[in-house]
Amino acid sequence: MNSPTASTTEESTARIVASRSSVIESIRGCGLSGLRVNKEDLRRKLSMPKYLRHAIRDSINSKDVDAAVERYREGNSAGREGASEGPMVVFVNSKSGGRHGPELKERLQQLMGEEQVFDLSDVRPHEFVDYGLGCLEKLAGLGDFCAKDTRDKLRILVAGGDGTVGWVLGSLTELHRQGREPVPPVAVIPLGTGNDLSRSFGWGGSFPFAWKSAVKRSLLRAITGPVCRLDRQAFFYVASCSYVINKNILNPLVLFNKSCTFERSLVCWHLLISMPSGEVVDPPHSLKPTDECSLDQGLTIEGDLPEKVNCYEGVFYNYFSIGMDAQVAYGFHHLRNEKPYLAQGPISNKLIYSGYTCTQGWFLTPCISDPSLRLDISELKGLKNIIRMHVKKVNCSEWEQIPVPKSVRAIVALNLHSYASGRNPWGSPKPEYLEKKGFVEAHVDDGLLEIFGLKQGWHASFVMVELISAKHIAQAAAIRLEVRGGEWKDAFMQMDGEPWKQPMSKDYSSFVEIKRVPFHSLMVNGD
């Protein structure tokens, strides 16, 4: 039974606020104020000196920071140039936003130069961190004050969806580990379908209609906006982050109506996946192989363990999920890659998503199946059959097993209370309900993930329109999932909208472990 919420009046008020915010967001997205931004003035603020632009490109292309030395000599012979007021580089996911991705890339190159705009299909974020930033650091070490000033003031703009933003943020965390600070703050142009991270930081939930003029406004906001600190207090062997402000606010845009005059803590989570060696997985960009594969020893593993394991790790900033929602996302991503002409924008993307929820069986049985062959497959599809879940609760060092409800077909661990284009599936439970269930009021800086379940498609649909809340399962400071196949050969998982198919062994378990991390990330406040 779903939990009671705070009150009908409060829910109505929250929905009104969300509706008004959506309208305001659309008006802001028209980009009218962008017309007031002078193109040449903007270019002067953004553009790095020519020798630095070329040095960064040479270092990335050759994968050698020493390639920057020759450009340094050229800079000396041509005379010193001062650092720009707001040096910036842009990462564009040209596959996002339907037809807008390539057009946006071209527009950005016109506004700030080709050398400072990177297509993620050509240059990966970790390559920029290793060689692009490494180039500036190399030149700064040789006494180039312009390179040092540029490195210190650099900001990054990401044009893409939640997965793209998380990919870039995750790559930048390597700077913390290597002691290469400062870490550049990140701004966003939303090109994805849900854009929950973009919403949460005041950059809007959709690509604006009058985007050509809005791009200039976004660039100006990206170099002048205040910086918010996102304290990544957790590492998820897939990682997720949370905010300092109350998660109960339905529309995250409300969080940023004022300038960022104080630090906002965004708790992040590191995710580790351990699987039997020999299983083949095609992970998203945000997951990478790792040799560090030690699971928490505080929990005894039942059954036999394989002689060899393969491990992947990553970070997420909003949510991790397993089940039907990830399967739908996986199907959509593959369709977009195979037939990009079908994914022309947010509206068409959401229609495709809706189609997948039906054809892949979330509504009890596939809509296209022969009625004579329909079976009640809710028991077969329930995650209870393949998952054993343990969590650590707040201020607790002991693992506690949490039963997985048999009706649940998708499990989500949510950090920010913005899921599936700004929805709040956890809802706003009453204090007496929280006390009865042993929960606490959800806040973004509480170091907890809200874990909830979605049942069949009709239940998920009612949750998405906020008629009911999701199935509350637990609140956790750490999570351990043990997954074993049996009749199932694969499970579908996703983090921040980036899905993958996880192979499952019949003989050995795979493990997903989520923990807090001590690093923090920086975002530019978009409001």
N, C-alpha and C positions, 0 to 999 in steps of 0.2 A: 504494500500500500504506500502511496506517495505521501511525503511529509506535508503537513499543513504549512502554509506560508504566513508571513508576518501579519498581513491583513489585506482584505480586498482593496481597501482605500489606498494602501501603500503600493500595491501591485499596479493599480490603475494609474497612480501618479507616476510610477516608474516607467510605465509604457508610454504615457504622454510625454515624459521627458525624452525617452528614446526616440519617439516619433518626431518631436520638435528638433532634436539633435540631428536626425537624419535629414530633415528638410534644410537645416542650417548648413549641414555638411555639403549637400548638393549645391546650395547657393555659393558657398565658399569655393567649391570645386569648379565653378564656371570660369574662374581665372580672370575676372574683370580687373582686379587690382594688379594683375601681372602686366597689364598694358601700360602701367605707369613706370615700369622698370625699364630704364634706358639700356639698350642692348650693349652699347660700347662701354658704358660705365660698369655694367655687370661683368663683362669680359675682362676688364682691367682688374677687377677685384678677385676674379677666380683664377686667371691664367698664371701659371708659373713661368719663370724665365725660360727661354727657348732651350738653353743648354741643359737645364734640369729635366725638362720634359723628354728630351731625346736621351738623356742619361738613364732615366727610369725605363724607357722603352728598350734601350739597348741591353740593359741589365736583365730585364725580364725575358727578352727574346733569346739571349745567349745563356740565360740561367747562370750568370756570373756577375757578382757585384763589382768586380774589378774592371768590367767594361765601362764603368762610369768614370774611371780615372782620365781617360782621353777626353771625355766631355768636360771634365773639370779643367783640363789644360786649355781647351777651347774657350771656356768661360773666362779664364784669366786673360787670354790673349785678346778677347773681344771686349774686355772691360766688364767690371762687376755690375750686375743688375740686382736691384733690391728685391726682396721677397714680396709676393703679392699680399694684399690685405687679407684675403680669405682663400688660400690655396685649397683646392679640392680635386678629388678624383671621383669618377662615377662608375659603378658597376651596373650593367644593364643585362637583364635576362631577356634576350630577344624572343624566347619562346613563350614568355608570359604576355598577357594583355592582348591576345589575338593578333590582329594586324598592327596594333599600336607599338609593339616592341621594336621592330626595325625602324619605324618612323620616328619613335622617340629617340632612339640612338642617333639617328641622323640629325635631329633637331639639337640634341645636346652637343654634338660635335661642331655644329655651326656656332653655338653660343660660347663654347669654351675651348675648342681645339680638339683635334682627333686624338692627340697623345694622352689626354687626360680622361678619355672615355673608353672603358674596357667592356667588351662583350664577354660574358661569362662562358660562352662556348669556345672562346679563344684563350682567355686568361683566367685562370682559377684564382680565387682569393688568397689561397696559401702561397701561390707564386708571387703575388704582389707583396705579401708580407715578407717573404724570404728575400726577394730580389729588388722589388720596387722600393720598399722602405729601407731595405738593406743598403741600397744604392745611396739614398739620402744620408744614412748614418755613416757610410764609408766616406762620403765627401765632407761631412761635418767633422769627421775625425782628421781629415787632412787640412782643416782650418777654414773650410768654406762656410762662412757665417750665413750666407743666403740659404744654403742647403739645410743648415741647422734650424734657422728660423722657419723654413718651409716645413720641415719635419715636425717641429713643435706645434705649429698652427694648423696642420693638415686636418681636414675633415673628409668624410666619405659619404657619398650619396648612393643609395641602393635603389634601383628601379626594378621591382619584382614583387613576388608574393611573400608570404610568411616564411616559406622554406628558404627562399633566396636570402632574406634578411638574416635568418638564423645561421645560414651557411657562412655569410660574411662575418657576423659577430663571433661565431665559433672559431673561425680562422684567426681573428684578432686576439683571441685569448692566449694564443701562443706567445704573444708579446709579454704577457704577464709571467708566464713560465720561464721565459728566457731573460727576464729583467730588462726588456727593451721598451721602457716607457718614455713618453706618454703614449697611451693607446688612443688612436683617433676616434672621436665621437662619430656616430652614424645617424644619418637622416634617411627618409624614405619617400619614394614616389610609389604609391600602391598600384601594382599591376596584376595582382593575383585575383583569386575568386573570393576568399574570405577576408583577407587583409586584417586579421585580428591584431597583429603586432602594430601595424600602421595605425589602426584605430586607437590603440591604447596609448600611443605617444603623440596623438594630435595631428597625424598626417592624413587622416581621412580613411574612409573605407572603400573607395572606388576611384578609378581613373576618371578625372574630370572630362566633361564634354568639350569644353573650350580649352583643350589641353595645350595647344601651342603657346598660348599666352600664359597659361597656368604654370608651365615649366619654368619660366623666368621668375615667377613669384616663388616657386619651390626652391630654386637655386639660391635666391636671396635669403629666404628663411633658413636655409641650410647653413649659410655662413654667418648669419647674425643671430640665430636663435640660441637661447640659453641651453646649457648642457645639463642633462639629468644623469646622475650616477645610478647604475643598476647593480646593486651588490649581489654578485653571483655567489650565494652561500651554499650551493649544492652542486654536486657533480653526479650525473645520472649515467650510468654506462648506457646512455642517451640522456642529454641534459636539458633542464627546463628552468625558467626564471619567473619570478613573481614581483609584484609591486608593493610599495609601502602604504599606499592609500587603500581605503576600504574596498574590498572586492565586491561588496554588495551593490555598489552603484551599477545600474544596469548598463548604461552606455558609457564606455571608458573615456569618451571624449570629454565627459564632465570633469575627469581628473585633471585636465590640462587647460582649463579655461583661464588660469592665471599663469604668469611667467614662473619659470622654475627657479624660485628664489631659495629653495631648500633642496637637500638631496632626497631623491626618491629611491628606495631600495628595491631592487628587482632580484629576487632569489632565483638562482639558476640551478639546473640539475644536470648531473653527468650520468650518462647511460652506458652500461657495459653489457654486451651480449656475449655469452659463452656458449658455443655449440660444438657438437662432436666433429672432429676432423673428418674431412671428406664430403661434408655437406656443402653444396654450392649455393651462394647467395649473391644477388646483385644489389648491393646496398645503395642508398641515395648518397649524394655528395656529402651530406652532413655526418655520415658514418665512415670511419676509416679503420683499417686493421691496426691492432696493437699487440705488443708482446706482453704487456702488463695485464695479466688475466687472473688476478687473485680476487675471489669472491669473499664476502664477509665470513670470517670463520666462526662467528657467533651463532650460526645456524647450521645444524647438522643436515647433511644431504643424504636422503634415503636412497637406497638402491645402488647399483653399480655405476661407476664413472668410466668414461672412455679413456684410453691410454693417451690420446692426443686431443686437443681442442683448438678451435679457431676462435679468436675474439675480435670484436669490433667495439669502438667507443665513439661517442659524440655528445653534443650538447643540444638541448632544446630550451626555448624561452617561453613557451606557452603550454603545450600539451603533448602527451604521448598517449597513443591508443592502440588497442588490439581488437580485431574482430571485424564486423561487417562494415563499419564506417571506413576503416582502412582499406577493406576490399573494394569498396566503391571508389575511393580515391585512387587506388592502384589501377583500376580499370579505366578511369578517366585519364590519368596521366599517360597510360599506354596509348589510348585512342588519340590524345593530343599529339603524341610523338609520331604516330603512324599516319594520322590524317589531320594535320594542323589547320586545314581550311575549315574544319568543323568548329574549332574553338576560336570564335571571332570576337569574344569579349565576355564580360561578367554575366550578362543575361543568358547568352547561349551556353556558357559553361555551366550555369546553375540548372538549366534545362537538361543538359547531358547528365549532370549529377543525379537529377531526379529520375531520369530514365534508368540509370544504373541501379538505383536502390530497388527498383522494381524487377528488372531482368536478372539481377544476381541473387534474388531470393530473400530480401530483407522483409518483404511483406508476406511472411509465412512460406509461400512458394513462389517460384518465378511466375510473373504475370503472363509469360508467353508459353508456359508449359501446357501440356494436354490435360484438360480437367479430369479425364479418366485416370490419369497417372498421379494426381495430386495426393500427397501424404501429409500428415501432421509431422513436419520435420523440426519442430521447435526443440524437441529433446536432442535430436541429432546435431543441430547447429549450436546448441548452448555451449558457451565457453567453459562451463563447469566441467565438461568432459575432458578438457585438455590442459587446464590451468590449475596450479596450486599457488595461492597468494599468501605471502607473509609481509607484514609491515612493522615498522617501528613508529610508535606514536610519539607525540611531542614530549621532550624531556625524558625519554625512555630508551634504555640501551638494549632491551630485550626484544626479540622478534616475536610477533604474535600472528598466528594463522587466522586469516579472514576467509570465511566461506564465500564462494562465488555463487550468487543466486542462479538457480537452474534456468530461469527465463531470460537471463542477460545474454545478448549476442554481440555487444560491443562494450568494452571497458575503457574509460577515459580517465587519465590522471591530469587534472587541470591546474595550472599555475595562476594565470590571469583569468578573471571571470569574463572572458570574451572568447566564445567558441562558435564556429560555423557562422561567420559574418555578424558577430556582436551579440550572440545569444548568451544567456546565463543559465545553463542547465541545472546548476546546483540550487538556484533559487535563493530565497531569504527565509530560512526556517525560523519558527518561533523559538524563544528562549527555552520554553518547557520541553519542546521537541529535542533541542540540542542537548539538554541535560539528560533526557531519557536515553538518548542514543550514545551519550558519551562524546559528543562533538563539541567544538568550540566555534564561536562566530568567526567566519572566514575573513581574514585580512591578507593583503598581498605580502606583507613583510613578516608573516607568522612562521615562515619556514616550513609550511605544510602544503601538500598537494591534496586537493579534493578529488576523491576517487568515486566515480559514479558509473552506473550502467545504463545502457539503452537496450530495450527489449526488441520486439518486432518493429517493422517500419511504421505502423500506425502510432505506436507509443513514441517513437523518435519524432514523428511529425508533430504530435501534440506538444512534446517538449520544446521543439524548435519554435513553435508559435507561442510558447510560454503559457499554455493553458494548464500544464502540470509541470512538476519538476522531475528530474531524472531519478533513477533508483539510487539512493544514497548507499554507498558501500563502506567507505572509511575516509579518514583523514590521516595522512602519513608524512613523517619526516624522512622515511626511507622505504623503498619497496623492493621486494624480491618476487619475481614471477618464475615459476618452474613450468615449462611447457613440454608436453610429450605427445607424440602423434597418435599412435594407435591406428585407427582407420583413417585419420587425417594425415596427409602428407605435407601440407603447408599451412601456415598461419599468416595473416596479413597484419602488418604493423605500420604505424606512421608516427612521425613527430613533427610538429609545426607544419602539417600539410604535406610532408615528403614521405610517400608510402614505399614499402617494399614487401616482397614475398619472402617470408622466413621459413626455410625448410625445417621439418620436424622428423626426428628419428623415432622409430617404433621401439628401439631398444634402450636409447639413452635420452636423458632430458637435456633441453637447452634452458639457459637461465638469462633473465633480464634483471639487472640490478640498478637501482636509481638511488643516488646519494647527493648530498649537498656539497657545493664547492666554495672555496674562499675567495674566488676572483670576482671582480666587478666589471661591468661593461658600461659604456657611455652612449647615451642617445641624445640627439638634439631634439628639444621640445618643438613640435610643429605648430603649436597654437601661438 
